[in-house]
């Protein structure tokens, strides 16, 4: 399967592209770790796979529209945990889905003009 086909099928199935999916899982796992209050921000950012603490900080600000410290304070007041924990990696079979595609080899500038 080509990278492009994988991305199309994944996006259709999960309603988000692979990058968005991985980022969402990392943020949700970071939120759980923030709530546990056992690790520092640099440790959490390293643990969930961000390049550094600033990258995690910026992503939380972008996605949650708040700072990590405010998010941590809000989470500590709630009794429930954040929605997801990163699941272990495994290969699973999913139900078949019909996919339509058109294979085209050639110049993309002329692919929409009919050639009969």
C-alpha positions as CSV (number, residue, x, y, z in Angstrom):
1,X,0.0,0.0,0.0
2,X,1.4,3.4,-0.9
3,X,1.8,6.1,1.7
4,X,-1.0,8.2,0.0
5,X,-3.4,5.2,-0.1
6,X,-2.7,4.6,3.6
7,X,-3.4,8.2,4.5
8,X,-6.6,8.3,2.5
9,X,-7.9,5.1,4.1
10,X,-6.8,6.1,7.6
11,X,-8.4,9.5,7.3
12,X,-11.6,8.0,6.0
13,X,-11.8,5.5,8.8
14,X,-10.6,7.7,11.7
15,X,-11.9,11.1,10.6
16,X,-8.5,12.6,11.1
17,X,-5.2,12.2,9.4
18,X,-2.4,10.1,11.0
19,X,-0.5,13.2,12.2
20,X,-3.6,14.6,13.9
21,X,-4.3,11.2,15.4
22,X,-0.9,10.8,16.9
23,X,-0.8,14.4,18.2
24,X,-4.2,13.9,19.8
25,X,-3.1,10.7,21.6
26,X,0.1,12.4,22.8
27,X,-1.9,15.3,24.2
28,X,-4.4,13.1,25.9
29,X,-1.7,11.0,27.5
30,X,0.1,14.2,28.5
31,X,-3.1,15.4,30.2
32,X,-3.3,12.1,32.2
33,X,0.3,12.6,33.3
34,X,-0.3,16.2,34.2
35,X,-3.3,15.0,36.4
36,X,-1.2,12.4,38.1
37,X,1.2,15.2,39.2
38,X,4.1,12.8,39.4
39,X,6.2,14.1,36.5
40,X,7.5,17.5,35.6
41,X,6.7,19.2,32.2
42,X,10.1,18.4,30.7
43,X,9.7,14.7,31.7
44,X,6.2,14.6,30.3
45,X,7.2,16.2,27.0
46,X,10.0,13.7,26.6
47,X,7.8,10.7,27.7
48,X,5.0,11.4,25.2
49,X,7.3,12.1,22.3
50,X,7.6,15.9,21.9
51,X,10.9,17.4,21.0
52,X,11.0,19.6,24.1
53,X,8.8,21.2,26.8
54,X,8.1,24.2,24.6
55,X,6.7,22.0,21.8
56,X,4.3,20.4,24.3
57,X,3.4,23.8,25.8
58,X,2.6,25.2,22.4
59,X,0.5,22.2,21.3
60,X,-1.6,22.2,24.5
61,X,-2.1,26.0,24.1
62,X,-3.2,25.4,20.5
63,X,-5.5,22.5,21.1
64,X,-6.9,23.2,24.5
65,X,-6.8,27.0,24.3
66,X,-5.2,27.3,27.7
67,X,-1.8,26.9,29.4
68,X,-0.6,23.5,30.7
69,X,-0.5,24.9,34.3
70,X,-4.1,26.0,34.0
71,X,-5.0,22.7,32.4
72,X,-3.2,20.9,35.3
73,X,-5.1,22.9,37.9
74,X,-8.5,22.2,36.1
75,X,-7.7,18.4,35.9
76,X,-6.7,18.2,39.5
77,X,-10.1,19.6,40.5
78,X,-11.9,16.8,38.5
79,X,-12.1,13.2,39.7
80,X,-12.2,11.6,36.2
81,X,-9.2,11.0,34.0
82,X,-8.7,12.5,30.6
83,X,-10.4,10.4,27.8
84,X,-7.6,8.2,26.4
85,X,-4.3,6.6,27.3
86,X,-2.0,5.7,24.4
87,X,-2.9,2.1,23.7
88,X,-0.2,-0.5,23.1
89,X,0.7,-0.9,19.5
90,X,-1.0,-3.9,17.8
91,X,-2.2,-4.9,14.4
92,X,-5.9,-5.6,14.1
93,X,-8.2,-6.5,11.3
94,X,-11.0,-4.0,10.6
95,X,-14.2,-4.6,8.7
96,X,-14.0,-4.3,4.9
97,X,-14.9,-0.9,3.4
98,X,-15.5,-0.2,-0.2
99,X,-13.1,2.3,-1.6
100,X,-13.2,3.8,-5.1
101,X,-10.2,5.2,-6.7
102,X,-8.9,6.0,-10.2
103,X,-5.4,5.1,-11.1
104,X,-3.7,7.7,-13.2
105,X,-0.2,7.7,-14.6
106,X,1.0,10.9,-16.3
107,X,1.0,14.7,-16.0
108,X,-1.3,15.9,-13.2
109,X,-1.9,19.2,-15.1
110,X,-3.9,17.2,-17.8
111,X,-5.5,14.5,-15.6
112,X,-8.9,16.2,-15.5
113,X,-9.2,16.6,-19.2
114,X,-10.9,13.6,-20.9
115,X,-8.9,11.6,-23.3
116,X,-11.0,9.3,-25.5
